[in-house]
Amino acid sequence: MEKTLRVGLYARVSTHDQQTLPMQLSAMSEYVERRGWTVKVEVSEVGSGAKERQKREELLKAARRREIDAIVVWRLDRWGRSLVDLVSTLGELGELGVGFVSLTEALDLTTPTGRAMAGLLAVFAEFERDILRERVKAGIAQARAEGKPHGRPRTAALQEERVREMYEAGMSKSEIARRLSIGRTSVRRMLEEDGGMGSANVEGMEAEERGQ
């Protein structure tokens, strides 16, 4: 007999796509009922911005406190906005022993077969990191050829790229600092030094950090 799991449901819609919210919740609830699981918490989030992900973070905190055994989503892009974010969060859930199910992709990390499939995500993540390394190396080589200083060492440059991608994926600065084992001050400095980031975004980040 299959173990009765305590499940967290996570639904996310954009501000222009709110009509799909009931459909997502209904599909997930029916799936959980068929599996004989119990819905412990149900989380719905509306918004398009990278910083509008407080509800998902609350669900992750519940997983860290071992209050839930699995998370069910309707589609992967409702959970993660990038491969970096997706692999990072699924990796953490795996370490916690918390399962993950995405209905649309039929991805079920509560089963041995599903957990084996998760290895493919790690392969894709490594591929993405390789691309990032090549971009950094190419940028340094071009800067040297043009006689320009290339700034931070290679490892720091790689870390800065990771910080920006993780922040754009919706992670808070404190969460980025924890996962990369660096200080929040360093994370904030890297983001503020990003040439594409305006003062309004910096102010928004400061407000977000105070809310952590």
C-alpha positions as CSV (number, residue, x, y, z in Angstrom):
1,M,0.0,0.0,0.0
2,E,1.3,3.4,-1.0
3,K,2.4,5.7,1.8
4,T,0.0,8.5,2.7
5,L,2.0,11.7,2.0
6,R,1.4,15.1,3.4
7,V,1.4,17.3,0.3
8,G,1.8,21.0,-0.5
9,L,0.0,22.2,-3.6
10,Y,1.6,25.2,-5.5
11,A,-0.3,27.1,-8.2
12,R,1.0,30.2,-9.9
13,V,-0.6,32.4,-12.6
14,S,0.3,35.7,-14.2
15,T,-1.9,38.7,-13.7
16,H,-3.3,38.2,-17.2
17,D,-3.9,34.5,-16.8
18,Q,-5.8,34.2,-13.5
19,Q,-8.7,32.2,-15.0
20,T,-6.5,29.1,-15.1
21,L,-6.0,29.1,-11.3
22,P,-9.1,27.1,-10.4
23,M,-8.2,24.6,-13.1
24,Q,-4.7,24.1,-11.7
25,L,-5.9,23.6,-8.2
26,S,-8.7,21.2,-9.3
27,A,-6.3,19.1,-11.3
28,M,-3.8,18.9,-8.5
29,S,-6.4,18.1,-5.9
30,E,-7.9,15.3,-8.0
31,Y,-4.4,13.8,-8.5
32,V,-3.6,13.9,-4.8
33,E,-7.0,12.3,-4.0
34,R,-6.3,9.5,-6.5
35,R,-2.9,8.8,-4.9
36,G,-4.5,8.6,-1.5
37,W,-2.4,11.5,-0.2
38,T,-3.4,14.3,2.1
39,V,-3.3,18.0,1.2
40,K,-1.4,19.7,4.1
41,V,-1.2,23.2,2.6
42,E,-2.4,24.9,-0.6
43,V,-0.5,27.9,-2.0
44,S,-1.7,30.2,-4.8
45,E,0.4,33.0,-6.2
46,V,-0.5,35.7,-8.7
47,G,2.1,37.8,-10.4
48,S,4.6,38.1,-13.2
49,G,7.7,39.6,-11.6
50,A,10.7,37.7,-10.4
51,K,10.4,39.1,-6.9
52,E,6.7,38.1,-6.4
53,R,7.5,34.6,-5.1
54,Q,7.0,34.9,-1.4
55,K,4.4,32.1,-1.3
56,R,6.7,29.6,-3.0
57,E,9.4,30.4,-0.4
58,E,6.9,29.8,2.4
59,L,6.2,26.3,0.9
60,L,10.0,25.7,0.7
61,K,10.3,26.6,4.4
62,A,7.5,24.2,5.2
63,A,9.5,21.5,3.4
64,R,12.6,22.4,5.4
65,R,10.6,22.1,8.6
66,R,9.5,18.6,7.4
67,E,5.9,19.7,7.6
68,I,5.2,18.2,4.1
69,D,6.4,15.1,2.3
70,A,5.9,16.3,-1.3
71,I,5.0,19.3,-3.5
72,V,2.7,19.0,-6.4
73,V,2.6,21.6,-9.2
74,W,0.5,21.8,-12.4
75,R,3.5,22.6,-14.7
76,L,7.2,23.0,-14.3
77,D,7.3,26.6,-15.5
78,R,4.8,27.5,-12.7
79,W,7.5,26.5,-10.2
80,G,10.8,27.5,-11.7
81,R,11.4,30.4,-14.1
82,S,14.8,29.1,-15.3
83,L,16.7,25.9,-15.4
84,V,19.1,27.2,-12.7
85,D,16.2,27.9,-10.4
86,L,14.4,24.6,-11.2
87,V,17.5,22.4,-10.6
88,S,18.5,24.3,-7.5
89,T,15.1,24.0,-5.8
90,L,14.6,20.4,-6.8
91,G,18.0,19.5,-5.6
92,E,17.3,21.0,-2.2
93,L,14.0,19.1,-2.0
94,G,15.8,15.9,-2.9
95,E,18.3,16.5,-0.1
96,L,15.4,17.1,2.3
97,G,13.7,13.9,1.2
98,V,10.7,15.8,-0.1
99,G,9.1,14.6,-3.3
100,F,8.0,16.7,-6.3
101,V,5.4,16.1,-8.9
102,S,4.6,18.1,-12.0
103,L,1.3,16.9,-13.6
104,T,1.8,18.2,-17.1
105,E,5.2,16.7,-17.6
106,A,4.3,13.5,-15.7
107,L,7.4,14.1,-13.6
108,D,7.1,12.2,-10.3
109,L,10.1,12.4,-8.0
110,T,8.4,10.4,-5.3
111,T,9.2,7.2,-7.2
112,P,12.6,5.5,-7.8
113,T,12.0,5.9,-11.6
114,G,11.2,9.6,-11.2
115,R,14.3,10.2,-9.0
116,A,16.4,8.6,-11.7
117,M,14.9,11.0,-14.2
118,A,15.9,13.9,-12.0
119,G,19.5,13.0,-13.0
120,L,18.8,14.4,-16.4
121,L,18.1,17.7,-14.9
122,A,21.5,17.7,-13.3
123,V,23.0,16.9,-16.7
124,F,21.2,19.9,-18.3
125,A,22.3,22.1,-15.4
126,E,25.9,21.1,-15.9
127,F,25.6,21.9,-19.6
128,E,24.3,25.3,-18.7
129,R,27.2,25.9,-16.3
130,D,29.6,24.9,-19.1
131,I,28.1,27.4,-21.4
132,L,28.4,30.0,-18.6
133,R,32.1,29.2,-18.1
134,E,32.7,29.5,-21.9
135,R,31.0,32.9,-22.0
136,V,33.1,34.1,-19.1
137,K,36.3,32.9,-20.6
138,A,35.4,34.5,-24.0
139,G,34.7,37.8,-22.3
140,I,38.0,37.7,-20.4
141,A,39.9,36.8,-23.6
142,Q,38.2,39.7,-25.5
143,A,39.0,42.1,-22.7
144,R,42.6,41.1,-22.7
145,A,42.8,41.4,-26.4
146,E,41.4,45.0,-26.2
147,G,43.8,45.8,-23.4
148,K,41.0,46.3,-20.9
149,P,41.1,45.0,-17.3
150,H,38.7,42.1,-16.8
151,G,37.9,42.8,-13.2
152,R,37.3,39.9,-10.8
153,P,39.0,36.5,-11.1
154,R,37.3,33.8,-13.1
155,T,35.7,32.2,-10.1
156,A,34.3,35.5,-8.9
157,A,33.0,36.3,-12.3
158,L,31.3,32.9,-12.5
159,Q,29.7,33.5,-9.1
160,E,28.4,36.9,-10.1
161,E,26.7,35.4,-13.2
162,R,25.1,32.7,-10.9
163,V,24.0,35.4,-8.5
164,R,22.3,37.4,-11.2
165,E,20.6,34.4,-12.8
166,M,19.3,33.1,-9.5
167,Y,18.0,36.5,-8.6
168,E,16.3,36.9,-11.9
169,A,14.8,33.4,-11.3
170,G,13.0,34.8,-8.3
171,M,15.3,33.9,-5.4
172,S,15.8,36.3,-2.5
173,K,19.3,37.6,-1.7
174,S,19.4,35.7,1.6
175,E,18.5,32.4,-0.2
176,I,21.2,33.0,-2.9
177,A,23.8,33.7,-0.2
178,R,22.9,30.5,1.6
179,R,23.0,28.3,-1.5
180,L,26.3,29.8,-2.8
181,S,27.9,30.0,0.7
182,I,28.7,33.7,0.3
183,G,27.6,36.8,2.3
184,R,24.4,38.7,1.6
185,T,26.6,41.9,1.4
186,S,28.5,40.3,-1.5
187,V,25.3,39.3,-3.2
188,R,23.9,42.8,-2.9
189,R,27.1,44.3,-4.2
190,M,27.1,42.0,-7.2
191,L,23.5,42.9,-8.1
192,E,24.0,46.6,-7.6
193,E,27.1,46.6,-9.8
194,D,25.1,44.9,-12.6
195,G,25.0,47.6,-15.3
196,G,21.5,46.6,-16.4
197,M,20.0,47.2,-12.9
198,G,18.5,50.6,-12.2
199,S,18.1,52.4,-8.9
200,A,14.4,51.4,-8.6
201,N,15.4,47.7,-8.8
202,V,18.1,48.2,-6.2
203,E,15.6,49.8,-3.9
204,G,13.2,46.9,-4.4
205,M,16.0,44.5,-3.5
206,E,16.7,46.4,-0.3
207,A,13.0,46.2,0.6
208,E,13.0,42.5,-0.2
209,E,16.0,41.8,2.0
210,R,14.5,43.6,5.0
211,G,11.4,41.4,4.6
212,Q,13.4,38.2,4.9
